Amino acid sequence: MPAGGGAAAAAVSAGLLGTAAAAAAKLALGPGGEAAGGWLPVLLRIGCVGLVFACNAVMWTIFAKALRLSSSSATASVTTTASNFISSAILGKLLFGETWTPLWWVGLTVTLCGLVLLHMAAPQVAQLPVEKKEA
């Protein structure tokens, strides 16, 4: 597997972990659970808060790895952001019944086109001028 593939996989993984952290935060801080009463809702919320911290810690570690493996920090950053954007929308629809507007689809299309262009572009190697030595 080329180094770019490892960087892309790490960047996508970081985005997915960011989505998991956001979903855990919404579950921890969102409404609901009061009707059940007792300690169970409180313990579940505390567990979700712990999951937020754990997912964020692992996400930052993997994102740092993506930055290290990538030829460009922009590529790693945009890939992570796009992965988070897309997976958050899918998870939001599945868990919380959120809707996708036509404008969301336009944004998704533009994001995916930008990712394709970014990943297809060959990295440019800077040429430094060679100094001539005088004899």
Secondary structure, 3 states (H helix, E strand, C coil): CCHHHHHHHHHHHHHHHHHHHHHHHHHHHCCCCCCCCCCHHHHHHHHHHHHHHHHHHHHHHHHHHHHHHCCCHHHHHHHHHHHHHHHHHHHHHHHHCCCCCHHHHHHHHHHHHHHHHHHHCCCCCCCCCCCCCCC
